[in-house]
Each structure stands twice: as C-alpha cells, then as structure tokens.
C-alpha cells in the first residue's frame, strides 16, 4: 500500500497522461483555454494564452505581481470576501452553513480542524451521516502548526486561517466535475470580475487517508487562490476502486481572497487591518516603506527553499537594497504581523475551549503564545495583547460573533501564561548565564524551550553569544503534538453486532453464545453495559458465573468470565443477570458528571469543556478544561450550582437523533466526552442546562442523584482540572466517614466535636510556623564544596531537595533525602552531564523509579544508598 505522498506522485502522472478523462477540460476549452507545460517546474496548466510557458506559481513567476495592482475589478476586504462569495454560491444552489469549532472533538485522530473537509470526516465522507446541506459552502476557521516560522515573514502564511469550502457529496451517477468547476469559475469571472486571461489553472492530484483524486489549482499573478479536489477513488491492495460517495472538496483561503482583491501589501493587512494599523502606529513603522520588497516575500518560504539567506540576497539584488539593511528594517515588521496573527489564533482556540498547556494540542497553542510574547519582549513593543484580541473580536463580529464570548477567558489566560513565561525566564537565568560564550546547538535550544519554556528570542536578549535559530524551530516542536493517540481494541473477527439491551434497564436476559476464546464470551445480545465514556462496566453473572469485566470492540460487547472456554461453547443459550445496585450507583455518578460540567461552565466560563471522566461505584471524577487550580470559593459555587440543578428534579431525557440533526439543533458542544461513532447519536438532555451526545447510563430525574459533594480538586496537567466527587448512596457514605473522622479527631485532641475546628486551626498555624523555620534551615543547609556535588542531606522531601539545589549554584548536583520508608533523589545539571540519565541509574541501583530531562530529574530508591552515591561520583568524573 502506498502512502499519501506516493499516491499523489503516482496518480498525478496517470491523471495527466489521460487528462481528458480525469479533468473537467470541456469547460476550460469553452472558455478558450489551452493546455501548456511550465518550462520551469514541468506542471501542466491551462490558460487562454497558447504561447504562455510559465505556470503562474510565484516560484516560477519570481514573486507576486498583483500586490497594489489586482486584476480583480471587485475589491473586497476580509468580511466582504465571505459575504459576497456565499451570496454568489447561494444563487447557484449552495447552502451557506456556520463554521465548526477548531477543536475537532467529533474526531478521534486529530486535535484541530485543518481544512474545511475535516468538518465532514469521517462520518459524512464514509456515507454514515447525511451532510448538513448538499451542496454547501462554509467559512471554516482552521489551525495548522507546520508553517509557524513562515507566519509574518512571507506575507501570506497563517497558523489560523479561514478555508472557504465548496462541498458536494454525491453518488457516482450524480457526480459532475464539469459543473463544479463551472460554479467556481463563475465566482472568479462574475463575482470577482477577474478577466479570464488573468487566470491560470494547474493540473494536480490530491491524496489523504488512502483516498485520492485529481485536482485543479487556480492561480493569478503568482498567488494560488483556490484548489478544487475531485475526491473519487480509494486505494486497495490490488489497485484502486471508486469511492461509494464521491466528494467535491474546494478550499479557498479567505485571507488570500481579501489580499488578492484588496490592494494591500500583505494578507495580514487585508485580514486584520485595524490591528495591523494600531500596532504599526505604536511601533512607528510605515508599511509603505517596504512596498518594493513585499512582492518577493513569498521567496522566503522555508518549506520551499534550502537556504533562506540566499533568497534574501536575491531579493536584495532585485530591489537594490543591502541585504542586512533590508533585514534589520523588515524583521520588526514581520514580528508585528506574527504577534497579530498568533493573537487571533489564540482567541479563536480559547473561545472554542482549547487552552495552552504542555501536552496535546494545547502544547501548540503555548508555542505560538510564547513566540508572540518573545517578539514583544525582544523588540520592546510593549503591545497590549488584551487590546489586540478585543480589536480582532470587534472586526470579526459580522461573521464570527461568538469570539467576543472568548475575551474574558483569553484575558485571564494571557495573564497566567505571561506570568509563567516570566517565571521560566527567571528560573532559567542561572542556566542561561552559563551558556555565555558557548556554542548553542539546535538541540540545546529545543531542550531550553521544552524543559524551561525559554524561547530562542528570549535567549537572544539575555546573552551576547550569537545564536543561529533553525528556520523550522517552532514547526519541528509543534509536529510532535498534532495527532491523538489511538487506543487498541480486542480483535473479535467477523462477528455480527451485538443487540443492545442495557438502555432498556433490564436486570435479566437470555442470549445465545456466538464465540468463546480464553476468558471472553460474545453473545448475540447483551444487557451488560461495557466500560465506555468514562463509566465503569456492569458486573453480574452468565449462568451464575461471575462476569468480572465488560468491554466493547466496535459494535460487539465482550464479556469476561474466568475460564470461559471450560464453561461455555458456541450456540448454547445463557441467562444473564445484572448487578442492578451497582448499575444504579454508576448511573447516579454519570448523571452527576453532567450536572457538575454544566455548573462549572456557568461559574468558570464558556472555555470549560469535559476533557475526561471516570465514574465508578466508590468514587468519580470529571476533568475540565480550565487554566488554573480552583479556589475553595469556586469549588463551593460549583457544588452549590450542581446541587441547585439536582434539586429541581428535572427530567433526564434520553433519545436517539441523527447526527446531522443533532449537530444542527444543539451545535458541536454535544461532543463533550470525545468522538462517538455512527449515524444515530444518543442524546442526553437535562432541561436547559446540559445537552450531550453520551452513551452512558443515567437516572430518570436529577433528584435521584441525591446530594452532590465535591471531595477535592487538582490540576492534573496544564489546562486540565480534575473535580473529584461523590453522590447518591456513595455520597451518604462519604458524609458518614467524615463524621467518623471528626469523632476520631475529637478523641485524639480530647475535646468536644464542636471545638475540633478551632483547635485544628491552632495546630495548623503552629505547623506552618515550624515549616517556615524548616524551610529557612533548608535554604541555609551547606553543601559540599566543588562545582559537582553528590550528597546525602538526611531527612528531606522532594521540594526540600529542590530548594537546596536551587540555592547551591552548582553546575551539577544530585541529592538524596530520607522520607518515611523511601529515599528521595533529585538531580539538576547546567553542564554536559545528563541529570536524567544519571538519576535513572541511581534509581535502578536503589531498586526505585524516576526520570526527567538532561537538565532536571527526580525519583526515589529503597536501599543501596552508598553504592549509588559511589556510582554517581564515578559517572561525574567520566
């Protein structure tokens, strides 16, 4: 099987060899176009000029020639571009729809929408679900992080961009590529009033996820305006076959459309003119000074040139300005564009519920956040990012009014991220100081960023040593965090789907065995709920044999019974019995998760989404997206709000809806618990408080959950807060346990129960005082002389070891501290020694665990301390 790149190369040649069969040339010929081959890149293209030998791409043309001189007679700004296009296409029978969120929660493979067709993958594309309209057009905001270094530089690249999509989903006998290109050409010729001789159309091929088809790219004066893909084929082991549903996938950049028609020097000036004007005025930069350069900015695309410096020299020669002078004047402007673009991207992502963090898709948001903050610091702009976001939201109000709702969250997150950025810089100051005069490798830059959050731009401001920043530094970091990890399922072979009984609240059922293997039993029907959506599985019996676990593979329910192969055989009848008391408590905890999620969203803000959950009988938790830990006041407000909803005894509605209908009525926020397959979604609606697509088991009325208690909260990672809770019978048990604890405290302190709080508070204040004194003593604790230290400091926690290391000023230090029945280990390095590698070896010698980076690591051991210390000293010398 070929990968997508190989597919494209192979079939591009096949399509071009039989171009009359695969491309819509009838329409092109009717317009007077002829087929030529580019003398520079070799691409086949169509144009009305039979003598034309250049394809129209900026790399072949030597830049953009439309800047300040657009051939389109209709001038459009960014807002007009969508308004006019959607109106034109509506007249041709297309239905304009609202954008989907940039967070692709309906997908289990990617974090972000990267193209308008992603809205319809996989369920519309594979024929499972009807599209929201057919045909349709959509202004889809997209996030891509593979071109970060190009943002601000080329005049056209963005992390966030709007892909205007033109889409149709048709069976083979209804698929009309001549009609589709005719519709798009009518927009160019009639809507934009672009003369036909200004349009050059390339033949190309597209491939993705094993599907492929011919495509046509539309260029004018060096700029690619749109790309129309005719997705028709699927790769197989023996070749290819027609897709059951053929797709029209046209993408046209709204930013490019506004740039091309609006006579601006860059796409940034066209896309966010108010922001650009304000920032340039504040920085004292006049973009008119760079009008000679901008037509050639595309030559600096790092993806298409092996050496950007050579391209700077070429541009310098073309416009007659010294390369160094040109760069010194232009780079601050490029930084301004990047700040404006990144702020817009962050506002959209945060509005859609994605927060900067150190994992997953949030990692990429932090990358651009810190890049923007680094530019602001490096060039001493002192821009107010909150004001920038507010200007973006105001300008985009006509087409994306929802962005104003994200401003409050954006502002709070900006403050937190800025503080973290400053703290990282302070913490890294000692490390950075020791780098002065040393060669800074790309690996070192990556290590400084990933371990300490120090950007290359910040490093440049803090040391005099000249640093060469790799052109693709941010892109390389970001590509590690683009796709979600898949969970593997048990392979069950060719087994028909299980008939589901658990939503009917059955306590007993009869079924036929379809397959038995090891501990696994597969039935034709089942009343056992499998672990799903964070809810633990049912337990019970099959023919009085304990069912200890239940899972689902696709649409097949898998029952686990010890020694199943000795007990069951294919085709026999079995009787299943569910533990309904367990089922009821799981239903209570699952319904409570919905109530807490709704309450948290109301109290904390619209950025809150469910990021994970687990509901067991004894305990449950809900993970939400939030930018900081919760205070006691906020916890109490969320708990009170959740209980207020529960007390109203609202009916918990459970019903099936077609996916397209559910999305249309309730929006994309229904995907709180992750991707759910299939055409029919099970919707859980609790009045006007919460609507979600959810496969779990729930109670019938909210009052059935009883009293809700939030037992604790914790930040489990950047941008994710875990809310631990109990309710129902488990909630009553929790309160009884609290009462017992209070009685025990009363006995220990020899006071009445009503005085426990005051006495505990006094003890707490004494403890804080002692801890403060101990912390001071730890700071003052002497360490062995020398630059590299191995030391046992006696009784000490991890935090105390860190404090000693921080105040030691050593280039390498590894400390051991005794705590209860274990030995804590902490290592830090600002030299060539690898702290993580050395600590890991210590842990192995001491029969413990641990890990970390080259710069900082921690772990613990159980014994063999002297042997480990001797080994550490030996490793330091070598």
N, C-alpha and C positions, 0 to 999 in steps of 0.2 A: 504494500500500500504506500502511495506517495504522500509526502506531507504537503501542506497547502502551497508552499513556495514551489515545490517540484510540480505540483498540479498546474499551477499558473503558467510556468515555463513551458510545460509540455503542450497544454491545450491552447495557449496563445498562438503557437505556430500552426496547430491544426486549424484553429478558427481563421487565421489569416490566409492559410493556403486555400480554404474554402469560404472566403469572406462573403460571397454572395448567398451562402446557405445560412450563415450564423449572424450576420449583421443586418440591420434594417436599412439597406442601401437604396431601396426603392424611393424612400422619402428624400434621401440625400441627393439622388440623381434628379429627382423632380425639382429640387432647389438649385440645380445647375452645378452641383459639386462633383469633383473628380477625385480619384484616388492617386496619392503620391507616396513616396517613401522618403523619409528625412535623410538628408545627406550626412547628418552628424550623429544621430542616435540610432538610425535604422528603423524607427517606428513607421508604420503605415498610417496615413492620415488623409482626411477629406477636407477640401477647400475649393472655392469657386475658381481659384487661380490655377490653371493647369501647369503653369511654369514654376510654381512655388516649390522650393526644395527644403525649406526649414519648417519643422512641425509646429512651432508656436510655443513650445515649452521655454521657460525663462533660461534654462541651462543651455539651450541651443540658440535662443534669440540673443543671449547676452544681457538679460535683465528684463525689467518691466518697462513697457513704453506707454502704458495707459495712465500712469501717475500724472495728475494735473491735466490730463488730456484724454478723458474717457470717450470712447467711440459710442457709448450708450447715450441716447438722447434723453431718456428719463433718468433724472437724478434722484437718488434715494438715500436717506440716512438708515441707520440700523433698524429703527422701529418700522419705517416705511417698507423696508425690504420684505418683511413677513406679511405686513398688511396687504401690500399690493400683490405679492405672489399668491397668497391664499385666496384673495378675491378673484384673481385671474383663473386659478385652478378650479375654484368652486364653479365658475361659469362653464367649465369643461366636465363637470360631474363629480369632482373630488370633494370629499367632506373634510374640512379642517378640524383637527382634534387638539385637545390640550396636551402639553408635554407630559411625559412620565418623569418621576423623580430621578435624579442622577444616581441615587443609591439603588442598585438593581436587586432589591430584596426578593423578587419573584424568581431570581436565578440562583442556582447552587454552584456556579462555576466562577463568576466574576463579582467584584465588589461594585463596579461602576458601569453605567451605560457609556459606551464608547462610540456608538453610531446609532442613528435613528432606527435601524433594523433590529437593534438589540431589544427594543420595546416588545418585539413580537417573537423573540427566541426564548424558549424552544416551542411553546405551545401553539402559536399561530402557524409558524413555519412548518411544523411537523403534522399539521392538519388536525390537531386535537381540539383546538379552540377556534371559533369564528373571530375574525378581526373586529375591532370596534366600529369600523366602517370599511367599505371596499368599493371603489378606491378611496384613498385618504392622503392628506398631507399633514405634516406635524412639524412644529418648531422645537426640535428636541435638543435640550441642553446636554452636552456630553463632556466627560472628563477623560483626558489622556495624559499620561505622565512620561511618555517616551521622547518628548521633544522639549523638556524643560529648559535646556541651555539655549534653545533657539528663541524662546519667548523673550521679546524685547529687542532681539538682535536683527532678525530677518524682516521685520515689519509686518509679518503675516501670521506667525505661529502663536498658538494659544494652548494653555492647559485646559481651560474651559472654552468651548465654542458651541455655537448653535448649528446643528446639522438640520437644515430644512429637508425633510424627507418626502419623497413622492413614492407611494407604495400601492401595489396591487398584488392580490393573491388569487391565482386562477388555475383551474384545471387545464390540461394540455390543449384541449379543443377550444378553450376560451382565451388562450394566451396570445397577445397581439403586440409584438415588439415594435412594429411599424407605427402603430397607434400611440404607443408610449413615448417614442422619440418625437413624434409629431406634436404631442401635447407640450413637451418640454421646449421644443423649438419655437412653438407659438409664443411661449413666455419670453424667450430671448428676443424674437423678432417683433412681436406685437406689444408684449408687456414692458420690456426694457427698451424697445426700439433700437436694437443693436443691428446694424447693417449686416447682411448675410456674408459679405466679403470680409468682415472682421472676425468671423467665427471659424476656428479650425477644430476638427473633431478627430481624435485618435481612436484607432482600434486597439483594444487591450483585452485582458482576461482577468477574472477575479476568482479567488478560491477562499473558502473558510469552512472549518469543521467538516471537511470532506465533501462539501457541496461546491459547485463551481458553475461558471458560465461566462459568455462573452460580455464585454462592457465597452462603453464608449465614453471618452473623456472630452470635455468641452473647454477649449482654450480660446483666449483672446488677448493679444498683445502681451504674451508671456505668462498670463495668470490662468491657472486651472480654476474654472468657476464651478463646475459640477462634474459628477461621474454617475452614469446611468448603467447599473448592473442588471443583466438578464439571467437571474439565477434559475437554472433549468435542469442541472444534472447532478447526479450523486455517484461518487466513486464506489466501486465494488471490487471484490477480489479478482474478478475476471474482466474488468474494464469499467464501464460506466453505464448508468441507466437513467431514464427520465425521472425527475422528481414527481411524486404524486401531486404535489402542489407547487406550481411554478410561481416565482416571485419577481416582481419588479422592485428593485432597490436603488432608487436615485437619491444621492446625497449632494446637497449644495450648501456650502458654508455661508451662513448669513453674514458673518463678518466680512468675507471676501466680496459678497454681493454688494454690500454697502460701500466697501473700499473701491471696488471697480467702478461703480456709478457715481460716487460722491465727490470725486476730485480731491481726495485727501492724500497726504504723503504716505501714511501707513494705515493698516487695518485698525490699529489701536485708536487713531484719531477719528476713524469712522464709527467704531463700535462703542467707545465711551468718550465722546467728545468733551463733555462737561468735566469729567475727571481729569482728562489729559490737559485741558486748558488751565485748570486750577493748579495742578502740580507743576506744570511748566512755568507758570507765572511766579509761583512761590520759589522755584529754584532759579529763576532768572534765565531760562533757556528759551530761545526763539527757534522753533522748528523750521522756519523758512531758511535758516542758515544752512540746512542740510538737504535742500531740495535736489542738489546735484547727486548726492550720494544715494538717496532712497531708491531710485530705480534699480540699483545694483545690490541692494541689501540681501536679496534672496540668494546671492552667491555665497553668503556666509553660513548657509545651512550645513551644520556639522555632519548631518547624515549623508550628504551628497558630495562632500569634498574631503580628501585625505589630509589636507593641510590648510587650515583657515588663514594662517598668516600669509600664504601665497595669494589667497583670494583678496586679502586686504591690500596687498601690493598691486594686484591687477586693478582693483577699484581705484586705488590711489593714482595709478598711471592714467586711467580713463578720465578722471575728473581734475587732474592736475593739482592735487593737494598732497603734501607729505603724509606718508602713512602714519607716523607717530602723532603728528598734529591732528590728523583726522580721527584717530582712535581716542586720543585724550579728550577731544571735544564731543565725540559721539557716545562714548561709553556711559557717561552720566545720564544722557537721554534714554539710552537703552534700559538703564536701571529703573528710570521713572516708568517706562512702559511696562516693565516686568512687575513692578510694585502695583500698578493699576490693574493689570491683568490678574495677578495672583490674588489680590483682594477680592475681585469679582468672583473668582473661582471658589474662594473660601466662603464667601457669603452664600452662594448657591448651595454648596455642600452642607454647610451648617444648617441652613434653612430646611434642607431635606433630611436632616437628622444624622449626618456623619460628622464626627468630631476628630480633631487632631489627636494622635496617640502614637505609641511606639510599636504598634502591631497592625497587621492587616491593611485595609485601605486607608485607615486613619494615619498610617505612617507617611503616606504620600502627601497628605494634607499638611502634616508637620514639616515635611521637606520644603514645600513652597512657602509656608508661613515663615520659616527661618531664613529662607533665601531672601524673601521680601524684607524682613527685619534686618538682615545683614546688609543689604543695599542701602537701606535707610540710615544705618549707622555708618557705613563706610563713606558715603558721600555727604554725611551730615545734613541730610534733607530736613529732618525733624518733621516729617509728614504725620498728620493725624489720621491713622488708619480707620478710626471710627467714622470720621467725616467722609473719608473716601467711600466706605461701604454705604453710608447714607446717600451719597450722591448717586452711586450705582443703582440703589433700590429705587430712588426717585425717577431716574431716567428710564428704567426698565418697567415702570408701573403699567404702561399701556398693554404690554404683552405678558409680563410676569409679575402680577400684583402681589403674589404670595411672598416675594422676597422681603417686603417690609416687615413681615412677621418674624424674620430671622435676625433682625438688627439687634434686639436685646441680647439674644444668645451670643451673637457674634462679638458684641462689645465685651461681655463677661469673659468669653474665651480668649479674646485678644489680650485682656489684662493678665490672665493666667499664663498664657503662652509667652508673653513678653517678660513676665517675672521669671519664668523657668529659663528663658533664653539668657537673661542677665545672671541668674544663679549659676547656670552652666559655665558662663564665661568667667565668673569669679572663682568657681571651683577649679576651673582648668588653667587659671593664671599661672600657678606654680609649674604645671606641666609645660605650658607654652613658653615660659621663661627659659626653660632648659633646652628648648628647641632652637634658640637663637644661635645662628652661625652653622647649624647643622642642615644637611640636605633633607628636604621634606618630600618624601615619596608619595605617589598616589595612594598607596596602601596606608600610609600614615595619616593622610587627610581623611580617608574613609574611617579609620579607627578613631580619630579625634571626633568625627561627626557622630558615629554610631554609639560610641561609649560615653561621650561627654557633651554632645549636642553643639560642638564648636564648628561653625561653618568656615569654609575656606576664606570667605570675605572677612569674617571677624578675625581670623588668624592673621590676615594681611595687615589689619590695623594695629595688631599687638606686637609684631616683631619686625625687625628691619630686614631679615633674610628674605631674599627674593623667592617667591613661590610660584611655581607653574601649576595652575589648576587645570586638570584634564577637561577638555571641552565637554565631555559627556559625564562629568562627575555626578550630577543630580539624577540624570536619567538612569545610570547604572545602579544607583542606590534604590531608585523607585521601582525598577523592574522586578526586584525581589518580592514585592508586596502587591502584585497585581491580581493574582488569582486565588480563589478559595481552595482549601484542601478538601478532597472528597473522602467520605467515609465508605469503606468497603462493606458489601452486603454478602450474606451467605448465598452461595450458588445452589439453587433448588432444581435446576434443569427445566425441562419442558412440562411444567405443572400449571393447570388452569387456575385462574384467580379464585381466591377464597371467597365464599359468600359470607358477608359480614353480618353478624347478629348483635354485636356488643352495643350498638346505638339503640337497640330495642329494649335495653335494660333487662335482658333475660338472665336468670340465675342458673338455669339448666338447659341443656340442649342435647340432641342426638346428631351424630355425624358419621361419615364414612372415611376410613383411613385411605389416603391416596399414596403416601410414601412414608417409609421409615428408614432412617440412617443414623447410626450411633444413638445419641440421646434425642434426636429430632423426630417429631411426629407432625405430618402435614395432613390436614383434614379438608374435606370438600366445603365445610362451613365451620365457623367458629364464633363463640360468644366471648372469647378471651381477648381483652384489649392488649395490644402489643406496646412495648415501650416506644413512645412517639411524642414529638412535640414537647419533650421535657417531662412528660408524665410517665411514671413507672408502670410496668405491666401488671396485669391481674395475676393472681395465683388461684389455685383450686385443684381440681382433680380430673383425670381422664380414667374412667373405670376404676375409681378410688385410688389411682396412682398420682402422686403429687406432681403438679405442673409447677416447676420452680422458676421458669423464665419463659417469656413470650416475646418474639421479635417479628419484624415484617421485612420481607425481601420483595421489593416491587409491590404487587398486589396479593402476595401469598403470606399468610400468617404461619409462623413457625412456632411450635410448642416444644418445650424441652422437658423431658421426663427421664430420670435416671434409668439407664439400661433399657431404653425404649425398644431396642432391637430384640430383646429377650421377651418383651411383653406384648408388643403389637405386631401385626402383619397387614399387608396391603389388603384392602377391600372389607376388612371387618368393621362392624358397627361399634361405636363407642358412645359412652354417656359422659358429657362434660358438666362439671359443677363449678360455679364461680364463687370465690370468697367475696360476698356482697358487702360485708362490713368494711373490708379493705377498699373495695371499689368505691364505696360512698365517701370515705375519707379522702381518697385520691381526687374524686370529683369536687369535693369542697376546696381542696388546696388548689386545684386547677382554676376553678371559678374565681377564687381569691386573687390569683395572679392577674386576671383581667381587671379586677377592681383596683388593685394597687397600681397597675400600669396606668389606668385612667386617672387615678388620683395624682400620681407622680407627674404626669403630663400637665395636669391643671396647676399644680403647685410649682413645678420647676421650669416649665416652658415647653414650647412645641418641638424643641430639639430632642425630646425624650422619645426613644423607641425601645422596644424589647430587643435585647441583644443576646438573650439566652434565658433558660429557666430549667428548674428541676423540681418536680413535685413527687414526694414520697409520702408515706403514711406518717412518719415521725417528724418530718421537717420538710420545708420547701424554701426555695429562693427564686427571686426574679432579678435578672441582670438588666439594667437600663443604661442607655447612653446618657452620660452626664459628665461634665468637665471637672468636677471636684467632689470630695467626700461630702457627706450630708451631716449637717449640724443636728443637735438634739431637737432644736426647734422645728427644722424642716421634717425630720422623721416623725415628730408628733403631728404635724399638719397633714402629712401624707396618710398616716394611720387614721387620724380623725376623719379625713375626707373619704377614705375607703370604707370605714365603718358607717358613715352617713349614707353612702350609696347602698350598703348592705341592708341597713335598717328600713329602707324604703320598700323592701320586698318586691323588687322589680322582677318581672318575668324574664327568665333567661331563654331567649328564642334560639332555636336550633333548626336550621333549614338548609337545603341544598339550592345552589344557584349556579347557572352557567358562569364560567369565569369572566367572560366579556361583559356580561350583565352586571356582575358584582363589582367589577372594576369601574364600570360606568356610573353606577349608583353610589358606591361607597368610597371610590378612589383607591389609590395604591397603598394607603396606610393599612389596609386589611392584612398586608403581609408583615405581621409583627413577629411571628415565630419562625421566619425563614421560608424557603421555597416549598410550595405544595404542588405536586403533580396533578395532572388530569384536567378534564374539561369542567367537571362539576366540583365546586368548592363547598365545603361545609361551613356555613356562616354562623357565628355566634354573635348575637346582638343583645346587649344589655341596655335597654332604653336608649337614651341619647348620650350615654356615657362611653360605650365601647362597642366597636364592631370589628371583628377579626375573622379571617379565614383560619379555622382551627379544627384539627381532627380529634381533639381530646374529649374526655368525658366530663360533663358539667352537671351541677344541680339544676333544678327547675325554677327556683326562685332565689333571689340573692339572700333572703333572710336565713336560708338553710346553712349558710357558711358560719353563722354564729358570730362571735366576737373575733375580730382580727387583731393579732398582736405582732408588731414588728419587733423581733427579738434582738436584731443587730444589723448593722450595715458595714460594708467595707469596700474600698476601692480595689478591685481585683486586677486592674490594669488601667493604663491611661485611657480616660474617656469612658470607662465602664464601672458602674457602681452596683454592688450586689446587695439586695434587700432580702434578708432572712426573715421568714415569717411563719406563723402557725395560726390555725383557725379550726373551728369545729371542735370535735372531741379532743383533738391534739392541743387545741388552744386552752381548753379547760385543764388538761393535764399539765400544761406549761404553768398556768397560774397556781395550781396546787403545788407544783415543785418550787415555785418562787416563794410560796408561803412556808414551805418546809425549810427552805434556805434561811428565811427570815427568823424562824424559830431557832435554828441552829446557831445563827449569829447572836441571837438574844441569849442563848445558853452560854456561848463562849465568852461573851462580854459581861455576863451576869447582870443584865439589865432587862427592863421590860421591852416588849416589841416596839412600842411607840417611841422609844428612845434610841433605837438602833441607828437611825439615820444620822442624828446629831453626833453620836459617839463615833460612827464610821467616818463622818466628815472630819472630826478632830484627828482621828488616826491618819486619814489621807493627807491632811496638811502637814503632820509630822513626817510622814513618809516622803512627801515632796521636798521638805527641807533637807532630810538626810540624803535623798537622791541628788539634790543640787550640790551638797557638800562633796558627795562621792564623785560627781561629775567634775568638780573643780580639781579634786585629788587626781582623777584620771588624766586630766589635761596636763597636770604638773608632773605626772609619772615619768621618771627618767628612763631613757632607752640607751642601749649600748652605743658607744661611740663608733664612728665609721659611717660610710655612705650606704652600706648594705647591711641590713640587720636581720637576724633570726633571734627571737626572744620569747620566752615563756613569762607572761606578766602576772600569773596567778589567777585569782578569781576575776572573771570579766565576761561580759556579754559581747555579742557581735557589735552592737552600737558603741560599746566602750572601746573595743579594739579599733574600730574605725576612727574614733576620736583621737586615740593615741597616735595612729598612723598619720592622721591629718596634721597633727601638731609636731610631728617628728622632723619634717623637712628632709627625709631620706629619699635617695633615688630608687631604692628597693627596700621593702620591709615586709617580713612575714611574722605575724604574731600568733601566739597560742594563749587561749584563755579558758579557764576551767569554769563550768557551769553545770550544776547538778551532776548527772552521770555521763556528761559528754565533754569533749574538748573543742571549743570553737577555734576556727582558723581563719585569719584574714590576711590577704596579701595585696600589696599595691606596688606598681612599678612605673617609673618615668624614664627608664633606660632600656637597653636592648633585652633585658631579662623578661621572660614571659610569665606574668603573675599567674595566669590561668593554668598554664602547663605545670608549673612548679607546685601550685596548690593541689592540683589533681593528683600528682604523685604522692603528696603528703597524705591525702585522704585514703589512697589505696594502701599505703603502709600502715595507716592507723585504723583500717577497716571502717572507714566512714564514707561520706559522699560530699561532693562540692563541685564548683565550676565557676567560670567567669571569662573575662576577656584578658588580653595581654596586659591591660592596664590595672584592672581591679578584679579580685575574685574572693569568694568566701566559701566555707564548708565546715565540716565537723569530723572529728575522729573519736575512737573509743579507747585506744591503747597505743602502745609502741611510740610514745612521745619522743623519748630520747633518740631512738633510731631515726624518726622522721626529721628531727632537728639537725642531726648529723648529715643526713642526706641533703637537706636544704642548703646547708653551708657548703657542701661539696658542689652542688649544682650552681651556686652563686659564683664559685671560683672558676668553674669551667665555662 
